[in-house]
Every structure is written in C-alpha cells, then in structure tokens.
Amino acid sequence: MCKLDIVKKQYQSKEHFLNENFGKLLECFYPMSTKITNHTLIETKGVIDRTVLTIIPTKFTVDFKDDFANIKTIK
C-alpha cells in the first residue's frame, strides 16, 4: 500500500488526478512490480550496453480521503 499526501480537487476527475501525479504514483510500484535487465554486446567496433526497466502491469484501487489518497494493489 502507498499513501499520496495530495488533495484531489472536487471538480477533478480521478483519471486526471492520477495522470497529474503519475511520477509519485510510479514510486509506489517500483519496489513490487519492476524488472531490470542488462544486455551487453561486445564487438570489434566497440561495446553496446543497454539497460531496460520494465514495469509489470499492476491492478490497483484508489481510496480518496479528504487530504490524501490510499493506493492498494489487487492480487
């Protein structure tokens, strides 16, 4: 579970609120639903190094309170 200490404006849709706070929302899911892979290709011309961060799709619910929102994952 994660808590966002942000007030949702009364006229603001839930979708708009979540999109507006996307960066803070991602921080909730990094510890539980991410995978990092690293690929290295060594050739005579040089080295190609690629790191990929994958965020696994996660279903969640949002419970809006007066001055914060609780984020809970659904398993």
The first five atom37 places (N, CA, C, CB, O) and aatype in JSON, in Angstrom:
{
  "aatype": [12, 4, 11, 10, 3, 9, 19, 11, 11, 5, 18, 5, 15, 11, 6, 8, 13, 10, 2, 6, 2, 13, 7, 11, 10, 10, 6, 4, 13, 18, 14, 12, 15, 16, 11, 9, 16, 2, 8, 16, 10, 9, 6, 16, 11, 7, 19, 9, 3, 1, 16, 19, 10, 16, 9, 9, 14, 16, 11, 13, 16, 19, 3, 13, 11, 3, 3, 13, 0, 2, 9, 11, 16, 9, 11],
  "atom_mask": [
    [1, 1, 1, 1, 1],
    [1, 1, 1, 1, 1],
    [1, 1, 1, 1, 1],
    [1, 1, 1, 1, 1],
    [1, 1, 1, 1, 1],
    [1, 1, 1, 1, 1],
    [1, 1, 1, 1, 1],
    [1, 1, 1, 1, 1],
    [1, 1, 1, 1, 1],
    [1, 1, 1, 1, 1],
    [1, 1, 1, 1, 1],
    [1, 1, 1, 1, 1],
    [1, 1, 1, 1, 1],
    [1, 1, 1, 1, 1],
    [1, 1, 1, 1, 1],
    [1, 1, 1, 1, 1],
    [1, 1, 1, 1, 1],
    [1, 1, 1, 1, 1],
    [1, 1, 1, 1, 1],
    [1, 1, 1, 1, 1],
    [1, 1, 1, 1, 1],
    [1, 1, 1, 1, 1],
    [1, 1, 1, 0, 1],
    [1, 1, 1, 1, 1],
    [1, 1, 1, 1, 1],
    [1, 1, 1, 1, 1],
    [1, 1, 1, 1, 1],
    [1, 1, 1, 1, 1],
    [1, 1, 1, 1, 1],
    [1, 1, 1, 1, 1],
    [1, 1, 1, 1, 1],
    [1, 1, 1, 1, 1],
    [1, 1, 1, 1, 1],
    [1, 1, 1, 1, 1],
    [1, 1, 1, 1, 1],
    [1, 1, 1, 1, 1],
    [1, 1, 1, 1, 1],
    [1, 1, 1, 1, 1],
    [1, 1, 1, 1, 1],
    [1, 1, 1, 1, 1],
    [1, 1, 1, 1, 1],
    [1, 1, 1, 1, 1],
    [1, 1, 1, 1, 1],
    [1, 1, 1, 1, 1],
    [1, 1, 1, 1, 1],
    [1, 1, 1, 0, 1],
    [1, 1, 1, 1, 1],
    [1, 1, 1, 1, 1],
    [1, 1, 1, 1, 1],
    [1, 1, 1, 1, 1],
    [1, 1, 1, 1, 1],
    [1, 1, 1, 1, 1],
    [1, 1, 1, 1, 1],
    [1, 1, 1, 1, 1],
    [1, 1, 1, 1, 1],
    [1, 1, 1, 1, 1],
    [1, 1, 1, 1, 1],
    [1, 1, 1, 1, 1],
    [1, 1, 1, 1, 1],
    [1, 1, 1, 1, 1],
    [1, 1, 1, 1, 1],
    [1, 1, 1, 1, 1],
    [1, 1, 1, 1, 1],
    [1, 1, 1, 1, 1],
    [1, 1, 1, 1, 1],
    [1, 1, 1, 1, 1],
    [1, 1, 1, 1, 1],
    [1, 1, 1, 1, 1],
    [1, 1, 1, 1, 1],
    [1, 1, 1, 1, 1],
    [1, 1, 1, 1, 1],
    [1, 1, 1, 1, 1],
    [1, 1, 1, 1, 1],
    [1, 1, 1, 1, 1],
    [1, 1, 1, 1, 1]
  ],
  "atom_positions": [
    [[0.84, -1.18, 0.0], [0.0, 0.0, 0.0], [0.89, 1.24, 0.0], [-0.96, 0.0, 1.22], [2.0, 1.23, 0.52]],
    [[0.36, 2.3, -0.59], [1.08, 3.56, -0.69], [0.11, 4.7, -0.38], [1.71, 3.74, -2.12], [-1.09, 4.59, -0.65]],
    [[0.62, 5.77, 0.19], [-0.22, 6.91, 0.53], [0.32, 8.14, -0.18], [-0.28, 7.15, 2.08], [1.5, 8.47, -0.05]],
    [[-0.53, 8.82, -0.94], [-0.17, 10.07, -1.6], [-0.77, 11.22, -0.79], [-0.67, 10.11, -3.09], [-1.99, 11.33, -0.67]],
    [[0.08, 12.06, -0.23], [-0.39, 13.2, 0.56], [-0.7, 14.38, -0.34], [0.66, 13.59, 1.62], [-0.06, 15.43, -0.27]],
    [[-1.7, 14.2, -1.18], [-2.1, 15.23, -2.14], [-3.62, 15.32, -2.11], [-1.57, 14.91, -3.59], [-4.31, 14.3, -2.08]],
    [[-4.13, 16.52, -2.13], [-5.58, 16.72, -2.11], [-6.12, 16.69, -3.54], [-5.95, 18.06, -1.43], [-5.61, 17.38, -4.42]],
    [[-7.16, 15.87, -3.76], [-7.84, 15.83, -5.06], [-8.89, 16.94, -5.07], [-8.5, 14.42, -5.33], [-9.74, 17.01, -4.18]],
    [[-8.81, 17.78, -6.07], [-9.79, 18.87, -6.19], [-11.16, 18.28, -6.48], [-9.37, 19.87, -7.29], [-11.27, 17.26, -7.15]],
    [[-12.19, 18.92, -5.99], [-13.56, 18.41, -6.1], [-14.0, 18.23, -7.55], [-14.52, 19.34, -5.38], [-14.65, 17.24, -7.87]],
    [[-13.65, 19.15, -8.43], [-14.06, 19.1, -9.83], [-13.16, 18.21, -10.67], [-14.06, 20.49, -10.41], [-13.48, 17.95, -11.84]],
    [[-12.05, 17.74, -10.11], [-11.06, 16.98, -10.86], [-11.47, 15.51, -10.97], [-9.67, 17.09, -10.2], [-11.87, 14.9, -9.98]],
    [[-11.37, 14.95, -12.17], [-11.69, 13.54, -12.33], [-10.58, 12.68, -11.74], [-11.9, 13.19, -13.83], [-9.45, 13.13, -11.58]],
    [[-10.92, 11.44, -11.41], [-9.93, 10.52, -10.85], [-8.81, 10.27, -11.85], [-10.59, 9.19, -10.44], [-7.64, 10.22, -11.48]],
    [[-9.17, 10.12, -13.11], [-8.17, 9.87, -14.16], [-7.2, 11.05, -14.27], [-8.86, 9.62, -15.51], [-5.99, 10.85, -14.38]],
    [[-7.72, 12.26, -14.25], [-6.87, 13.45, -14.34], [-5.94, 13.54, -13.13], [-7.75, 14.73, -14.44], [-4.76, 13.87, -13.27]],
    [[-6.46, 13.25, -11.94], [-5.65, 13.28, -10.72], [-4.49, 12.3, -10.82], [-6.52, 12.96, -9.49], [-3.35, 12.64, -10.5]],
    [[-4.77, 11.06, -11.28], [-3.73, 10.04, -11.38], [-2.7, 10.4, -12.45], [-4.35, 8.67, -11.7], [-1.51, 10.19, -12.25]],
    [[-3.15, 10.93, -13.59], [-2.22, 11.36, -14.64], [-1.34, 12.52, -14.17], [-2.99, 11.76, -15.91], [-0.15, 12.58, -14.48]],
    [[-1.93, 13.44, -13.42], [-1.2, 14.61, -12.94], [-0.12, 14.21, -11.92], [-2.17, 15.61, -12.3], [0.91, 14.87, -11.82]],
    [[-0.35, 13.13, -11.18], [0.57, 12.67, -10.15], [1.25, 11.36, -10.54], [-0.16, 12.5, -8.83], [1.59, 10.55, -9.68]],
    [[1.44, 11.16, -11.85], [1.99, 9.92, -12.38], [3.35, 9.57, -11.78], [2.11, 10.01, -13.89], [3.59, 8.42, -11.43]],
    [[4.24, 10.55, -11.67], [5.57, 10.31, -11.12], [5.53, 9.8, -9.69], [0.0, 0.0, 0.0], [6.26, 8.87, -9.35]],
    [[4.68, 10.4, -8.86], [4.56, 9.97, -7.47], [3.91, 8.59, -7.39], [3.75, 10.99, -6.66], [4.24, 7.79, -6.51]],
    [[3.0, 8.32, -8.3], [2.33, 7.02, -8.34], [3.31, 5.91, -8.72], [1.16, 7.05, -9.34], [3.24, 4.81, -8.18]],
    [[4.22, 6.2, -9.65], [5.22, 5.21, -10.05], [6.1, 4.8, -8.87], [6.1, 5.77, -11.17], [6.47, 3.63, -8.76]],
    [[6.43, 5.73, -8.0], [7.26, 5.43, -6.84], [6.62, 4.36, -5.96], [7.51, 6.69, -6.03], [7.33, 3.63, -5.27]],
    [[5.29, 4.26, -5.97], [4.6, 3.25, -5.18], [4.84, 1.84, -5.74], [3.09, 3.54, -5.14], [4.89, 0.87, -4.98]],
    [[5.0, 1.74, -7.05], [5.07, 0.43, -7.69], [6.49, -0.03, -7.99], [4.29, 0.46, -8.95], [6.68, -1.21, -8.3]],
    [[7.49, 0.84, -7.91], [8.87, 0.43, -8.18], [9.31, -0.77, -7.34], [9.8, 1.59, -7.93], [9.87, -1.72, -7.89]],
    [[9.08, -0.77, -6.02], [9.59, -1.88, -5.22], [8.92, -3.23, -5.51], [9.41, -1.55, -3.77], [9.54, -4.27, -5.3]],
    [[7.69, -3.24, -5.99], [6.98, -4.51, -6.11], [6.74, -5.0, -7.53], [5.69, -4.39, -5.44], [6.43, -6.18, -7.71]],
    [[6.88, -4.17, -8.53], [6.49, -4.64, -9.87], [7.43, -4.15, -10.96], [5.08, -4.18, -10.18], [6.99, -3.73, -12.03]],
    [[8.73, -4.21, -10.7], [9.69, -3.81, -11.72], [10.71, -4.92, -11.97], [10.39, -2.51, -11.32], [10.97, -5.75, -11.1]],
    [[11.26, -4.9, -13.15], [12.31, -5.85, -13.52], [13.34, -5.09, -14.34], [11.72, -7.08, -14.32], [12.98, -4.35, -15.26]],
    [[14.61, -5.28, -14.01], [15.69, -4.61, -14.75], [16.53, -5.68, -15.43], [16.57, -3.72, -13.8], [16.97, -6.64, -14.79]],
    [[16.75, -5.51, -16.74], [17.61, -6.43, -17.48], [18.7, -5.61, -18.17], [16.8, -7.26, -18.52], [18.47, -4.48, -18.6]],
    [[19.87, -6.2, -18.26], [21.01, -5.53, -18.88], [21.53, -6.42, -20.0], [22.13, -5.23, -17.83], [21.74, -7.61, -19.81]],
    [[21.75, -5.83, -21.18], [22.27, -6.55, -22.35], [23.56, -5.86, -22.79], [21.21, -6.58, -23.5], [23.58, -4.65, -23.01]],
    [[24.63, -6.64, -22.92], [25.91, -6.1, -23.38], [26.36, -6.87, -24.61], [26.97, -6.17, -22.26], [26.39, -8.1, -24.6]],
    [[26.72, -6.14, -25.66], [27.21, -6.73, -26.9], [28.6, -6.16, -27.16], [26.24, -6.44, -28.1], [28.78, -4.95, -27.32]],
    [[29.6, -7.05, -27.18], [30.98, -6.63, -27.4], [31.4, -7.04, -28.81], [31.94, -7.25, -26.32], [31.36, -8.22, -29.17]],
    [[31.79, -6.04, -29.59], [32.25, -6.27, -30.97], [33.6, -5.58, -31.15], [31.2, -5.74, -32.02], [34.07, -4.87, -30.26]],
    [[34.2, -5.81, -32.29], [35.49, -5.16, -32.56], [35.34, -3.64, -32.67], [36.11, -5.71, -33.86], [36.28, -2.9, -32.39]],
    [[34.16, -3.17, -33.07], [33.91, -1.74, -33.2], [33.7, -1.05, -31.86], [32.69, -1.5, -34.08], [33.88, 0.16, -31.74]],
    [[33.33, -1.81, -30.86], [33.08, -1.21, -29.55], [32.09, -2.04, -28.75], [0.0, 0.0, 0.0], [31.84, -3.2, -29.06]],
    [[31.55, -1.41, -27.73], [30.62, -2.08, -26.82], [29.27, -1.39, -26.89], [31.17, -2.09, -25.36], [29.19, -0.16, -26.87]],
    [[28.23, -2.19, -26.98], [26.86, -1.66, -26.92], [26.25, -2.19, -25.63], [26.0, -2.07, -28.2], [26.15, -3.4, -25.43]],
    [[25.85, -1.28, -24.75], [25.28, -1.66, -23.46], [23.87, -1.08, -23.38], [26.16, -1.15, -22.28], [23.67, 0.11, -23.61]],
    [[22.92, -1.93, -23.04], [21.52, -1.49, -22.98], [20.9, -2.0, -21.68], [20.7, -1.99, -24.22], [20.98, -3.19, -21.37]],
    [[20.31, -1.11, -20.93], [19.6, -1.47, -19.7], [18.12, -1.16, -19.9], [20.18, -0.71, -18.46], [17.77, -0.07, -20.35]],
    [[17.27, -2.12, -19.55], [15.83, -1.97, -19.75], [15.13, -2.09, -18.4], [15.29, -3.04, -20.75], [15.32, -3.06, -17.67]],
    [[14.31, -1.09, -18.08], [13.47, -1.12, -16.88], [12.06, -1.45, -17.34], [13.52, 0.25, -16.1], [11.47, -0.71, -18.12]],
    [[11.51, -2.56, -16.84], [10.16, -2.97, -17.19], [9.27, -2.84, -15.97], [10.14, -4.43, -17.74], [9.58, -3.37, -14.9]],
    [[8.18, -2.12, -16.12], [7.2, -2.01, -15.04], [6.06, -2.96, -15.4], [6.68, -0.51, -14.86], [5.35, -2.75, -16.39]],
    [[5.91, -3.99, -14.59], [4.91, -5.03, -14.85], [3.52, -4.46, -14.59], [5.18, -6.3, -13.96], [3.32, -3.8, -13.57]],
    [[2.56, -4.7, -15.5], [1.2, -4.18, -15.28], [0.63, -4.64, -13.93], [0.27, -4.63, -16.42], [0.71, -5.81, -13.57]],
    [[0.08, -3.7, -13.2], [-0.44, -3.97, -11.87], [-1.82, -3.34, -11.73], [0.53, -3.43, -10.77], [-2.01, -2.17, -12.05]],
    [[-2.77, -4.13, -11.25], [-4.1, -3.57, -10.97], [-4.09, -2.99, -9.56], [-5.22, -4.67, -11.12], [-3.51, -3.56, -8.64]],
    [[-4.74, -1.83, -9.42], [-4.77, -1.18, -8.11], [-6.07, -0.42, -7.93], [-3.57, -0.24, -7.94], [-6.78, -0.12, -8.89]],
    [[-6.36, -0.1, -6.68], [-7.52, 0.73, -6.35], [-7.03, 2.01, -5.67], [-8.54, -0.04, -5.43], [-5.96, 2.03, -5.06]],
    [[-7.82, 3.04, -5.78], [-7.51, 4.32, -5.14], [-8.68, 4.69, -4.23], [-7.23, 5.45, -6.2], [-9.83, 4.74, -4.68]],
    [[-8.38, 4.94, -2.97], [-9.39, 5.35, -2.0], [-9.08, 6.8, -1.62], [-9.39, 4.41, -0.72], [-8.12, 7.07, -0.9]],
    [[-9.91, 7.74, -2.1], [-9.68, 9.16, -1.85], [-10.24, 9.55, -0.49], [-10.31, 10.02, -2.96], [-11.39, 9.26, -0.17]],
    [[-9.41, 10.21, 0.3], [-9.82, 10.78, 1.59], [-9.8, 12.3, 1.43], [-8.88, 10.3, 2.78], [-9.57, 12.8, 0.33]],
    [[-10.03, 13.04, 2.52], [-10.08, 14.5, 2.43], [-8.77, 15.12, 1.96], [-10.45, 15.07, 3.78], [-8.78, 16.0, 1.1]],
    [[-7.63, 14.66, 2.51], [-6.37, 15.31, 2.19], [-5.29, 14.33, 1.72], [-5.88, 16.06, 3.39], [-4.1, 14.68, 1.71]],
    [[-5.68, 13.11, 1.32], [-4.71, 12.16, 0.79], [-5.46, 11.06, 0.01], [-3.85, 11.53, 1.96], [-6.69, 11.01, 0.0]],
    [[-4.69, 10.2, -0.63], [-5.27, 9.06, -1.36], [-4.48, 7.81, -1.0], [-5.25, 9.32, -2.93], [-3.25, 7.84, -0.99]],
    [[-5.17, 6.72, -0.72], [-4.55, 5.43, -0.45], [-4.55, 4.61, -1.73], [-5.28, 4.68, 0.7], [-5.58, 4.49, -2.4]],
    [[-3.4, 4.04, -2.06], [-3.25, 3.2, -3.24], [-3.05, 1.77, -2.75], [-2.05, 3.67, -4.15], [-2.14, 1.5, -1.96]],
    [[-3.9, 0.84, -3.21], [-3.77, -0.56, -2.82], [-3.72, -1.41, -4.09], [-4.96, -1.01, -1.9], [-4.47, -1.18, -5.04]],
    [[-2.83, -2.4, -4.08], [-2.75, -3.31, -5.23], [-3.77, -4.43, -5.07], [-1.31, -3.89, -5.38], [-4.12, -4.83, -3.96]],
    [[-4.22, -4.93, -6.21], [-5.15, -6.06, -6.26], [-4.36, -7.26, -6.75], [-6.39, -5.76, -7.19], [-3.71, -7.19, -7.79]],
    [[-4.41, -8.34, -6.03], [-3.67, -9.53, -6.44], [-4.58, -10.56, -7.04], [-2.92, -10.13, -5.28], [-4.12, -11.63, -7.44]]
  ]
}
